[in-house]
Amino acid sequence: MLTWSTIVGQDIHFTQFNMSPLTINPAMTGAFNGSFRLGGIYRDQWASTFSTPAFYIDSPILKGFRDLDWVGAGVVFYQDNAAAEFLQSDGRSGKGRVKQGGMLGSIAYHFAADDKRRTIISLGLQVGTLSRKLQDNFLFEDQILTGSTDERLPNKEDPTSFLDISGGLTITGRTVGNSYFRVGASVMHANQPDYGLLSTNSASLPMKIVGFGTYVLDINESFMAEPSILFESIGPATEVAAQALGGYKFDAETVLKAGLGYRIGDALQVLAGVQYKDLRVGASYDLTLSALENPNGAFELAVAYIGKIYKRPKVDPVIFCPRF
């Protein structure tokens, strides 16, 4: 009766999910043409109520059991920050934060279904250790009733750590010219780890089911299109988003992209980006349309670079000696 509080929660998610492949499906590890891929994405939602930076690097490191197969390996780092604001009984406002993150390593096997690699089937596994901890100040029930905090609360400098295991499958197929599609499904948090902050009270992180599809359509020398769809389900929460981007090719190396998306029942997404050679930069803004009204939407900035390190071929000189 004397206090009012609001707290919101979610698992990490990105509007530009195609710019953060290792956080939605480990089967995309090493699924590109190049020597290595380095990328990062930052999401700020509702004026830093949620903020999530993530960084990743991956590479196709080995040939597979067959000549056309290969193995990819990579790591992804992320930290998800969630804030809760409340009004104390004395009228002053308070804020507490829960931080969760860590490093996850992933490996994927890419199986070529034909001798020209037009269809690739990929299986991936992701394993790592994540941690959660409290920061700043929280108002708990025992403080309201007794005026003191329960000694069972964890030390803010001693986070709770847990093992996280995920797996995924993708199918990539080339159609006409440079056009291709990619569909996939993954089970994140497959082991449903105990991530409770109190040793006396366990809390299991539910499995997250993720499905997605992307089609990169090379229309002609000037235009391209990129429709995408994403499905996520964790516990009682479900998210479905559809996007449509169009691209204009200034030349063979530069493409300007822009488009719209809609997260069903939640937000309108505005997306834009540019691709120059092997560098991609993207930005997005979510305009909330649902009952979760907030004067501030969600902003994202993402970048990805594919590096290519190839040995120069040694070619024996040829001397042309004509005969007469």
Residue frames as qw, qx, qy, qz and C-alpha x, y, z in Angstrom:
[[0.000, 0.885, 0.466, 0.000, 0.00, 0.00, 0.00],
 [0.267, -0.874, 0.074, 0.400, 2.89, 2.37, 0.72],
 [0.266, -0.471, 0.601, 0.588, 5.07, 1.54, -2.29],
 [0.755, 0.585, 0.140, -0.261, 4.63, 1.29, -6.03],
 [0.369, -0.492, 0.667, 0.419, 7.05, -0.53, -8.31],
 [0.786, 0.552, -0.044, -0.277, 7.49, -1.53, -11.93],
 [0.383, -0.481, 0.734, 0.287, 9.82, -4.21, -13.24],
 [0.801, 0.500, -0.087, -0.318, 10.13, -5.62, -16.76],
 [0.509, -0.444, 0.711, 0.194, 12.18, -8.54, -18.06],
 [0.806, 0.535, -0.091, -0.234, 13.19, -10.30, -21.26],
 [0.814, -0.139, 0.363, 0.431, 15.85, -12.54, -22.77],
 [0.135, -0.523, 0.350, 0.766, 18.27, -10.83, -25.12],
 [0.577, 0.545, 0.582, 0.177, 16.91, -10.09, -28.59],
 [0.185, -0.393, 0.272, 0.859, 17.87, -7.82, -31.46],
 [0.564, 0.664, 0.182, -0.456, 15.85, -6.15, -34.19],
 [0.475, 0.692, -0.500, -0.215, 18.80, -6.60, -36.58],
 [0.857, -0.284, 0.423, -0.080, 19.07, -10.32, -35.88],
 [0.865, 0.462, 0.024, 0.194, 20.85, -10.93, -39.19],
 [0.263, 0.793, -0.377, 0.401, 23.70, -8.75, -37.87],
 [0.355, -0.531, 0.662, -0.391, 24.10, -10.91, -34.75],
 [0.753, 0.126, -0.553, -0.335, 24.06, -14.50, -36.07],
 [0.431, 0.141, -0.831, 0.322, 25.74, -16.28, -33.15],
 [0.224, -0.049, 0.579, -0.783, 23.14, -15.08, -30.63],
 [0.729, 0.140, 0.092, -0.663, 20.22, -16.73, -32.46],
 [0.979, 0.168, 0.034, -0.110, 21.74, -19.88, -33.99],
 [0.469, -0.638, 0.549, 0.269, 25.20, -21.43, -33.46],
 [0.773, 0.271, 0.521, 0.240, 24.90, -23.26, -36.81],
 [0.414, 0.898, 0.070, 0.128, 25.79, -19.96, -38.53],
 [0.477, -0.743, 0.369, 0.291, 29.30, -20.07, -37.06],
 [0.359, -0.354, 0.677, 0.536, 31.74, -19.84, -39.96],
 [0.500, 0.537, 0.672, 0.099, 28.93, -19.67, -42.56],
 [0.232, 0.923, -0.021, -0.306, 30.41, -17.06, -44.91],
 [0.806, 0.449, 0.015, 0.386, 33.02, -16.63, -47.64],
 [0.053, 0.879, -0.306, 0.362, 36.19, -15.34, -46.03],
 [0.522, 0.247, -0.690, 0.436, 38.91, -16.01, -43.48],
 [0.218, -0.307, -0.695, 0.613, 37.25, -14.45, -40.42],
 [0.165, -0.691, -0.425, -0.561, 34.22, -12.38, -39.45],
 [0.286, -0.174, -0.509, 0.793, 34.26, -9.73, -36.74],
 [0.195, -0.574, -0.447, -0.658, 31.11, -7.96, -35.60],
 [0.131, -0.198, -0.630, 0.739, 29.32, -6.13, -32.84],
 [0.227, -0.586, -0.531, -0.568, 25.85, -4.83, -32.04],
 [0.088, -0.094, -0.560, 0.819, 24.47, -2.51, -29.35],
 [0.264, -0.583, -0.639, -0.427, 20.79, -2.23, -28.36],
 [0.025, -0.046, -0.470, 0.881, 19.40, 0.49, -26.10],
 [0.261, -0.488, -0.741, -0.380, 15.73, 0.05, -25.22],
 [0.388, -0.811, -0.408, -0.163, 13.45, 2.48, -23.43],
 [0.023, -0.879, 0.273, -0.389, 16.18, 4.98, -22.49],
 [0.268, 0.454, -0.784, 0.328, 18.55, 2.31, -21.13],
 [0.787, -0.277, 0.284, -0.473, 15.89, 0.35, -19.22],
 [0.930, -0.004, 0.321, 0.178, 17.49, -2.45, -21.20],
 [0.269, 0.836, -0.432, -0.206, 20.90, -2.15, -22.85],
 [0.924, -0.062, 0.367, 0.092, 22.72, -5.00, -24.57],
 [0.244, 0.760, -0.540, -0.267, 26.16, -4.84, -26.18],
 [0.926, -0.020, 0.376, 0.044, 27.39, -8.00, -27.97],
 [0.181, 0.745, -0.569, -0.296, 30.59, -8.82, -29.86],
 [0.930, 0.032, 0.367, -0.024, 31.55, -11.90, -31.86],
 [0.188, 0.661, -0.642, -0.339, 34.31, -13.35, -34.02],
 [0.867, 0.048, 0.485, -0.101, 34.17, -16.57, -36.01],
 [0.164, 0.629, -0.640, -0.409, 36.06, -18.33, -38.77],
 [0.964, 0.186, -0.080, -0.170, 35.89, -21.39, -41.03],
 [0.334, -0.754, 0.565, 0.022, 38.92, -23.09, -39.49],
 [0.382, -0.267, 0.874, 0.140, 39.08, -26.65, -40.89],
 [0.493, 0.122, -0.648, -0.568, 38.05, -28.86, -43.77],
 [0.793, -0.181, 0.279, -0.511, 35.41, -31.42, -42.92],
 [0.700, -0.136, 0.700, 0.042, 35.41, -35.16, -43.42],
 [0.658, 0.516, 0.472, 0.277, 34.76, -34.52, -47.11],
 [0.461, 0.085, 0.182, 0.864, 36.54, -32.05, -49.40],
 [0.059, -0.547, -0.352, -0.757, 33.52, -29.75, -49.79],
 [0.552, -0.732, -0.399, -0.028, 32.59, -29.70, -46.08],
 [0.320, 0.462, -0.383, 0.733, 34.10, -27.37, -43.49],
 [0.520, -0.559, -0.564, 0.315, 34.09, -26.61, -39.77],
 [0.048, 0.714, -0.021, 0.698, 33.53, -23.16, -38.27],
 [0.555, -0.420, -0.538, 0.475, 34.42, -21.96, -34.77],
 [0.052, 0.611, 0.036, 0.789, 33.76, -18.71, -32.94],
 [0.296, -0.353, -0.645, 0.610, 33.01, -16.90, -29.71],
 [0.126, -0.694, -0.325, -0.630, 30.39, -14.34, -28.72],
 [0.265, -0.177, -0.555, 0.768, 30.46, -11.98, -25.73],
 [0.202, -0.615, -0.385, -0.658, 27.41, -10.12, -24.45],
 [0.153, -0.179, -0.644, 0.728, 26.14, -8.29, -21.40],
 [0.228, -0.601, -0.578, -0.503, 22.45, -7.64, -20.86],
 [0.113, -0.035, -0.486, 0.866, 21.58, -4.85, -18.41],
 [0.289, -0.600, -0.638, -0.387, 18.04, -4.58, -17.04],
 [0.053, 0.160, -0.400, 0.901, 16.93, -1.77, -14.73],
 [0.315, -0.617, -0.715, -0.087, 14.02, -1.56, -12.30],
 [0.011, 0.321, -0.199, 0.926, 12.76, 1.74, -10.90],
 [0.407, -0.558, -0.722, 0.022, 10.54, 2.02, -7.85],
 [0.178, -0.690, 0.061, -0.699, 9.09, 4.60, -5.48],
 [0.380, -0.017, -0.772, 0.510, 10.17, 4.17, -1.84],
 [0.312, -0.686, -0.651, 0.094, 7.87, 4.72, 1.11],
 [0.296, -0.599, -0.162, 0.726, 9.58, 8.05, 1.85],
 [0.405, 0.851, 0.179, -0.283, 8.74, 9.31, -1.64],
 [0.060, -0.702, 0.574, 0.417, 12.24, 9.01, -3.06],
 [0.870, 0.402, -0.176, -0.225, 12.85, 7.03, -6.24],
 [0.547, -0.502, 0.656, 0.136, 15.20, 4.08, -6.32],
 [0.726, 0.534, -0.342, -0.267, 16.79, 2.03, -9.06],
 [0.662, -0.378, 0.643, 0.074, 18.31, -1.42, -9.21],
 [0.542, 0.570, -0.495, -0.369, 19.99, -3.33, -12.02],
 [0.871, -0.116, 0.478, 0.021, 20.41, -6.96, -12.94],
 [0.282, 0.704, -0.555, -0.341, 23.35, -7.74, -15.21],
 [0.878, -0.001, 0.479, -0.009, 23.70, -10.99, -17.11],
 [0.567, 0.755, -0.299, -0.137, 26.34, -11.96, -19.63],
 [0.682, -0.437, 0.554, 0.190, 29.54, -13.78, -20.37],
 [0.196, 0.536, -0.675, -0.467, 31.31, -15.65, -23.15],
 [0.867, 0.168, 0.410, -0.230, 29.92, -18.47, -25.29],
 [0.096, -0.444, 0.758, 0.469, 31.99, -20.61, -27.64],
 [0.796, 0.371, 0.262, -0.400, 30.38, -22.19, -30.70],
 [0.198, -0.315, 0.823, 0.429, 31.30, -24.73, -33.35],
 [0.723, 0.438, 0.195, -0.498, 29.45, -25.74, -36.51],
 [0.438, -0.095, 0.798, 0.404, 29.81, -28.41, -39.18],
 [0.478, 0.561, -0.068, -0.673, 28.78, -27.37, -42.69],
 [0.578, 0.065, 0.797, 0.160, 27.73, -30.23, -44.97],
 [0.261, 0.385, -0.419, -0.779, 27.66, -29.63, -48.74],
 [0.709, 0.237, 0.572, -0.337, 24.62, -31.39, -50.18],
 [0.786, 0.594, 0.163, 0.046, 25.89, -31.21, -53.78],
 [0.780, -0.028, 0.146, 0.608, 29.22, -31.00, -55.59],
 [0.283, 0.566, 0.142, 0.761, 28.81, -27.27, -56.33],
 [0.230, -0.247, -0.548, 0.765, 27.93, -26.22, -52.75],
 [0.215, -0.375, -0.359, -0.828, 24.59, -24.82, -53.87],
 [0.690, -0.569, -0.216, -0.392, 22.89, -26.29, -50.80],
 [0.293, 0.347, -0.702, 0.548, 24.60, -26.32, -47.38],
 [0.711, -0.567, -0.353, -0.219, 23.23, -28.01, -44.27],
 [0.227, 0.504, -0.537, 0.637, 24.80, -26.79, -41.03],
 [0.719, -0.547, -0.429, -0.003, 24.69, -28.11, -37.47],
 [0.197, 0.606, -0.372, 0.675, 25.98, -26.02, -34.56],
 [0.676, -0.514, -0.484, 0.211, 26.64, -26.29, -30.82],
 [0.068, 0.707, -0.207, 0.673, 27.22, -23.45, -28.37],
 [0.737, -0.467, -0.430, 0.231, 28.54, -23.83, -24.82],
 [0.273, 0.501, -0.272, 0.775, 29.71, -21.27, -22.29],
 [0.379, -0.435, -0.632, 0.517, 29.45, -19.81, -18.82],
 [0.073, -0.675, -0.223, -0.700, 27.17, -16.89, -18.05],
 [0.318, -0.222, -0.620, 0.682, 26.75, -14.94, -14.83],
 [0.204, -0.768, -0.398, -0.459, 24.12, -12.76, -13.16],
 [0.413, -0.203, -0.487, 0.742, 24.54, -10.16, -10.45],
 [0.112, -0.894, -0.435, 0.014, 22.72, -7.33, -8.72],
 [0.413, 0.132, -0.072, 0.898, 23.89, -3.73, -8.82],
 [0.180, -0.410, -0.024, -0.894, 22.76, -0.47, -7.26],
 [0.255, -0.034, 0.674, -0.693, 19.75, -0.69, -4.92],
 [0.395, -0.280, -0.756, -0.440, 16.62, -2.84, -4.80],
 [0.461, -0.256, 0.384, -0.758, 13.61, -2.72, -2.50],
 [0.364, -0.024, -0.926, -0.097, 12.69, -6.20, -1.26],
 [0.581, -0.538, -0.466, -0.395, 9.65, -7.44, 0.62],
 [0.685, -0.398, -0.465, 0.395, 11.54, -8.05, 3.86],
 [0.279, 0.077, -0.133, 0.948, 12.72, -4.42, 3.84],
 [0.347, -0.437, -0.275, -0.783, 9.11, -3.26, 3.70],
 [0.738, -0.475, -0.440, -0.188, 8.02, -5.61, 6.51],
 [0.776, -0.475, -0.219, 0.351, 11.01, -5.49, 8.85],
 [0.017, -0.986, 0.150, 0.066, 13.17, -2.63, 7.67],
 [0.355, -0.610, 0.667, 0.238, 16.23, -4.87, 7.12],
 [0.644, 0.469, -0.487, -0.358, 17.54, -6.92, 4.21],
 [0.980, -0.142, 0.118, -0.076, 17.67, -10.71, 4.36],
 [0.328, -0.687, 0.600, 0.245, 21.26, -11.93, 4.74],
 [0.754, 0.157, 0.616, 0.167, 20.63, -14.54, 2.05],
 [0.482, 0.865, 0.029, -0.139, 20.91, -11.87, -0.65],
 [0.862, 0.175, 0.060, 0.471, 24.00, -12.38, -2.82],
 [0.385, -0.605, 0.118, 0.687, 27.06, -10.21, -2.61],
 [0.481, 0.834, 0.060, -0.264, 27.03, -7.67, -5.42],
 [0.092, 0.744, -0.628, -0.209, 30.68, -8.46, -6.11],
 [0.288, -0.178, 0.941, 0.025, 30.03, -12.22, -6.23],
 [0.601, 0.210, -0.265, -0.724, 27.82, -13.03, -9.25],
 [0.786, 0.031, 0.580, -0.211, 25.92, -16.26, -9.77],
 [0.185, 0.478, -0.700, -0.497, 27.44, -18.33, -12.63],
 [0.785, 0.167, 0.532, -0.268, 25.82, -21.09, -14.66],
 [0.295, -0.146, 0.786, 0.523, 26.52, -23.28, -17.71],
 [0.568, 0.542, 0.155, -0.600, 24.52, -22.49, -20.86],
 [0.358, -0.078, 0.839, 0.401, 24.16, -24.94, -23.79],
 [0.553, 0.571, 0.122, -0.594, 22.46, -24.27, -27.15],
 [0.449, -0.030, 0.787, 0.422, 22.18, -26.02, -30.50],
 [0.449, 0.622, 0.091, -0.635, 20.92, -25.20, -33.97],
 [0.578, 0.210, 0.698, 0.367, 20.36, -26.21, -37.60],
 [0.282, 0.684, -0.059, -0.670, 20.38, -24.10, -40.79],
 [0.666, 0.329, 0.586, 0.324, 19.88, -24.76, -44.50],
 [0.048, 0.707, -0.189, -0.680, 21.39, -22.36, -47.03],
 [0.650, 0.341, 0.627, 0.261, 20.61, -22.60, -50.74],
 [0.042, -0.393, 0.320, 0.861, 21.64, -20.60, -53.79],
 [0.583, 0.573, 0.516, -0.258, 18.93, -19.95, -56.36],
 [0.619, 0.673, 0.242, 0.323, 19.71, -17.71, -59.38],
 [0.303, 0.772, -0.188, 0.526, 22.87, -15.65, -59.76],
 [0.219, 0.304, -0.614, 0.695, 23.95, -14.24, -56.40],
 [0.622, -0.395, 0.000, -0.676, 20.53, -14.83, -54.78],
 [0.411, 0.045, -0.883, 0.222, 20.28, -17.22, -51.84],
 [0.628, -0.575, -0.133, -0.506, 18.03, -18.18, -48.95],
 [0.286, 0.207, -0.814, 0.462, 18.78, -19.31, -45.39],
 [0.689, -0.494, -0.172, -0.502, 16.34, -20.89, -42.93],
 [0.382, 0.243, -0.779, 0.434, 17.13, -22.21, -39.48],
 [0.692, -0.603, -0.207, -0.339, 15.91, -23.35, -36.10],
 [0.363, 0.357, -0.667, 0.544, 17.67, -23.45, -32.75],
 [0.675, -0.628, -0.384, -0.050, 17.12, -24.36, -29.12],
 [0.198, 0.594, -0.410, 0.663, 18.84, -21.84, -26.85],
 [0.371, -0.409, 0.580, -0.599, 19.36, -22.58, -23.12],
 [0.727, 0.018, -0.605, -0.324, 18.71, -26.24, -23.94],
 [0.479, -0.026, -0.783, 0.396, 19.95, -27.40, -20.51],
 [0.417, -0.760, -0.304, -0.395, 17.56, -24.97, -18.71],
 [0.498, 0.167, -0.546, 0.653, 20.26, -23.84, -16.28],
 [0.435, -0.748, -0.452, 0.217, 19.61, -22.72, -12.72],
 [0.366, 0.442, -0.032, 0.818, 20.32, -18.99, -12.75],
 [0.448, -0.812, -0.361, -0.099, 18.77, -18.04, -9.40],
 [0.163, 0.728, -0.329, 0.578, 20.48, -15.31, -7.42],
 [0.546, -0.550, 0.436, -0.457, 19.77, -16.97, -4.07],
 [0.188, 0.293, -0.937, 0.030, 21.33, -20.27, -3.04],
 [0.277, 0.139, 0.823, -0.476, 18.13, -21.12, -1.18],
 [0.570, 0.572, 0.371, -0.458, 15.84, -20.52, -4.14],
 [0.415, -0.052, 0.700, 0.579, 16.48, -22.07, -7.58],
 [0.482, 0.679, 0.151, -0.533, 15.16, -20.54, -10.80],
 [0.638, 0.083, 0.642, 0.417, 15.47, -22.31, -14.15],
 [0.162, 0.500, -0.297, -0.797, 16.07, -20.33, -17.32],
 [0.777, 0.374, 0.435, -0.259, 13.47, -21.65, -19.83],
 [0.540, 0.065, 0.618, 0.567, 14.48, -22.99, -23.21],
 [0.291, 0.658, -0.023, -0.694, 14.17, -20.49, -26.04],
 [0.643, 0.324, 0.642, 0.262, 12.99, -21.79, -29.43],
 [0.082, 0.677, -0.201, -0.703, 14.15, -19.66, -32.37],
 [0.633, 0.373, 0.611, 0.293, 13.20, -19.96, -36.03],
 [0.066, 0.733, -0.119, -0.667, 14.16, -17.60, -38.84],
 [0.681, 0.402, 0.514, 0.332, 14.24, -17.24, -42.59],
 [0.020, -0.755, 0.174, 0.632, 16.05, -14.78, -44.89],
 [0.715, 0.449, 0.447, 0.295, 16.06, -14.46, -48.67],
 [0.160, -0.641, 0.251, 0.707, 18.64, -12.24, -50.35],
 [0.638, 0.580, 0.498, 0.090, 17.26, -11.56, -53.84],
 [0.271, -0.372, 0.366, 0.809, 19.55, -10.07, -56.49],
 [0.520, 0.666, 0.416, -0.337, 16.96, -8.41, -58.75],
 [0.665, 0.693, 0.086, 0.266, 19.22, -6.76, -61.32],
 [0.619, 0.271, -0.192, 0.711, 22.37, -4.68, -61.60],
 [0.030, -0.509, 0.118, -0.852, 20.83, -1.82, -59.59],
 [0.592, -0.422, 0.170, -0.665, 18.42, -3.30, -57.05],
 [0.392, 0.024, -0.907, 0.153, 18.20, -6.11, -54.49],
 [0.623, -0.494, -0.064, -0.603, 15.67, -7.16, -51.84],
 [0.302, 0.183, -0.853, 0.386, 16.02, -8.89, -48.47],
 [0.671, -0.452, -0.125, -0.574, 12.83, -10.11, -46.75],
 [0.272, 0.203, -0.851, 0.402, 13.24, -11.83, -43.35],
 [0.689, -0.501, -0.221, -0.475, 11.12, -13.40, -40.63],
 [0.197, 0.312, -0.777, 0.510, 11.94, -14.26, -37.01],
 [0.738, -0.473, -0.311, -0.368, 10.09, -16.38, -34.45],
 [0.231, 0.316, -0.732, 0.558, 11.14, -16.64, -30.79],
 [0.713, -0.508, -0.276, -0.396, 9.43, -18.35, -27.87],
 [0.339, 0.223, -0.725, 0.557, 10.67, -18.53, -24.27],
 [0.071, 0.219, 0.741, -0.630, 8.44, -19.60, -21.41],
 [0.297, 0.656, 0.652, -0.236, 5.02, -17.95, -21.87],
 [0.123, 0.770, -0.101, -0.618, 6.39, -15.22, -24.16],
 [0.673, 0.325, 0.556, 0.363, 6.32, -15.39, -27.97],
 [0.036, 0.723, -0.158, -0.671, 7.70, -12.96, -30.52],
 [0.645, 0.409, 0.552, 0.335, 7.14, -12.86, -34.30],
 [0.003, 0.762, -0.122, -0.636, 8.75, -10.22, -36.51],
 [0.695, 0.471, 0.443, 0.313, 8.73, -9.71, -40.28],
 [0.169, -0.714, 0.191, 0.652, 11.03, -7.36, -42.19],
 [0.689, 0.579, 0.350, 0.258, 11.46, -6.20, -45.79],
 [0.282, -0.698, 0.233, 0.615, 14.59, -4.35, -46.91],
 [0.694, 0.688, 0.168, 0.127, 15.37, -2.96, -50.33],
 [0.561, -0.515, 0.266, 0.592, 18.84, -2.16, -51.61],
 [0.513, 0.856, -0.008, -0.060, 20.24, 0.14, -54.28],
 [0.819, -0.126, 0.212, 0.518, 23.63, -0.70, -55.79],
 [0.063, 0.916, -0.145, -0.368, 25.66, 2.42, -56.45],
 [0.405, 0.625, -0.644, -0.177, 28.36, 0.24, -57.97],
 [0.794, 0.069, -0.603, -0.039, 29.72, -3.30, -57.69],
 [0.468, 0.071, -0.663, 0.580, 31.07, -2.62, -54.17],
 [0.085, 0.022, 0.421, -0.903, 28.51, -0.31, -52.50],
 [0.292, -0.466, -0.758, -0.351, 24.90, -1.10, -51.58],
 [0.197, -0.167, 0.349, -0.901, 22.56, 1.21, -49.64],
 [0.301, -0.333, -0.888, -0.101, 19.75, -0.60, -47.77],
 [0.266, -0.076, 0.345, -0.897, 16.55, 0.60, -46.09],
 [0.434, -0.259, -0.776, -0.377, 13.24, -0.92, -45.07],
 [0.526, -0.391, 0.232, -0.719, 10.54, -1.54, -42.50],
 [0.372, -0.039, -0.924, 0.086, 9.63, -4.35, -40.14],
 [0.577, -0.450, -0.001, -0.682, 6.88, -5.15, -37.68],
 [0.124, 0.080, -0.920, 0.364, 7.10, -7.10, -34.44],
 [0.390, -0.437, -0.657, -0.475, 3.54, -8.42, -34.23],
 [0.530, -0.716, -0.450, -0.062, 1.54, -6.79, -31.46],
 [0.622, -0.536, -0.143, 0.553, 4.48, -4.68, -30.31],
 [0.194, -0.728, 0.163, 0.638, 6.52, -2.33, -32.50],
 [0.657, 0.751, 0.052, 0.034, 7.20, -0.87, -35.93],
 [0.696, -0.389, 0.293, 0.528, 10.83, -1.27, -37.00],
 [0.421, 0.897, -0.102, -0.083, 12.71, 1.21, -39.17],
 [0.811, -0.270, 0.341, 0.391, 15.96, -0.17, -40.61],
 [0.455, 0.873, -0.176, -0.029, 18.80, 1.27, -42.70],
 [0.735, -0.446, 0.395, 0.324, 22.32, 0.28, -43.55],
 [0.454, 0.789, -0.359, -0.206, 25.16, 0.29, -46.03],
 [0.909, -0.131, 0.325, 0.227, 27.44, -2.42, -47.38],
 [0.300, 0.868, -0.373, -0.132, 30.83, -1.47, -48.78],
 [0.421, 0.445, -0.790, 0.029, 32.92, -4.38, -50.03],
 [0.589, -0.157, -0.782, 0.131, 33.16, -6.71, -46.99],
 [0.073, -0.069, -0.527, 0.844, 32.01, -4.12, -44.42],
 [0.268, -0.585, -0.646, -0.410, 28.37, -3.86, -43.31],
 [0.034, -0.035, -0.464, 0.885, 26.91, -1.17, -41.04],
 [0.274, -0.513, -0.702, -0.412, 23.28, -1.12, -39.90],
 [0.088, -0.021, 0.462, -0.883, 20.98, 0.93, -37.67],
 [0.301, -0.458, -0.761, -0.348, 17.40, 0.46, -36.53],
 [0.194, -0.125, 0.405, -0.885, 14.74, 2.08, -34.37],
 [0.191, -0.390, -0.899, -0.052, 11.71, 0.39, -32.79],
 [0.285, -0.237, 0.045, -0.928, 8.62, 2.52, -32.38],
 [0.056, 0.165, 0.925, -0.337, 6.42, 0.90, -29.71],
 [0.387, -0.189, -0.404, -0.807, 2.79, 0.56, -30.78],
 [0.528, -0.330, -0.782, -0.021, 1.50, -1.80, -28.08],
 [0.508, -0.801, -0.244, -0.203, 0.16, -1.18, -24.58],
 [0.736, -0.352, -0.093, 0.571, 3.78, -1.15, -23.36],
 [0.238, 0.923, 0.117, 0.278, 3.80, 2.59, -23.91],
 [0.628, -0.486, 0.030, 0.607, 7.11, 4.37, -23.49],
 [0.231, 0.930, -0.032, -0.286, 8.25, 7.75, -24.81],
 [0.013, -0.680, 0.681, 0.273, 11.52, 6.13, -25.83],
 [0.931, 0.251, -0.142, -0.222, 11.78, 3.27, -28.32],
 [0.824, -0.330, 0.369, 0.274, 14.71, 0.95, -28.95],
 [0.377, 0.849, -0.330, -0.169, 17.78, 1.94, -30.93],
 [0.896, -0.157, 0.330, 0.251, 20.38, -0.41, -32.40],
 [0.290, 0.833, -0.427, -0.199, 23.71, 0.08, -34.10],
 [0.911, -0.105, 0.385, 0.107, 25.55, -2.87, -35.68],
 [0.295, 0.775, -0.501, -0.247, 28.72, -3.46, -37.69],
 [0.906, -0.079, 0.407, 0.079, 30.25, -6.57, -39.26],
 [0.255, 0.774, -0.508, -0.279, 33.43, -7.11, -41.28],
 [0.976, 0.072, 0.198, 0.060, 34.58, -10.17, -43.20],
 [0.113, -0.785, 0.541, 0.280, 38.34, -10.39, -43.57],
 [0.938, 0.345, 0.011, -0.011, 40.00, -12.39, -46.32],
 [0.265, -0.732, 0.606, 0.163, 43.53, -13.69, -45.90],
 [0.942, 0.305, 0.135, -0.023, 44.64, -15.77, -48.83],
 [0.573, -0.424, 0.475, 0.515, 48.07, -16.92, -49.89],
 [0.410, 0.696, -0.306, -0.505, 49.25, -15.61, -53.23],
 [0.958, 0.173, 0.230, 0.019, 49.48, -18.48, -55.70],
 [0.317, -0.581, 0.580, 0.476, 52.92, -19.35, -57.01],
 [0.775, 0.587, 0.166, -0.165, 52.77, -19.47, -60.79],
 [0.676, -0.192, 0.454, 0.548, 55.65, -20.87, -62.81],
 [0.185, 0.669, -0.216, -0.686, 56.75, -18.44, -65.53],
 [0.757, 0.396, 0.508, 0.110, 55.91, -19.38, -69.08],
 [0.123, -0.554, 0.423, 0.706, 58.30, -18.36, -71.88],
 [0.724, 0.573, 0.329, -0.197, 56.68, -18.16, -75.25],
 [0.270, -0.463, 0.622, 0.571, 59.09, -19.14, -78.05],
 [0.726, 0.546, 0.146, -0.392, 57.45, -18.96, -81.46],
 [0.595, -0.134, 0.663, 0.433, 58.75, -21.10, -84.28],
 [0.420, 0.675, -0.157, -0.587, 59.08, -19.99, -87.86]]
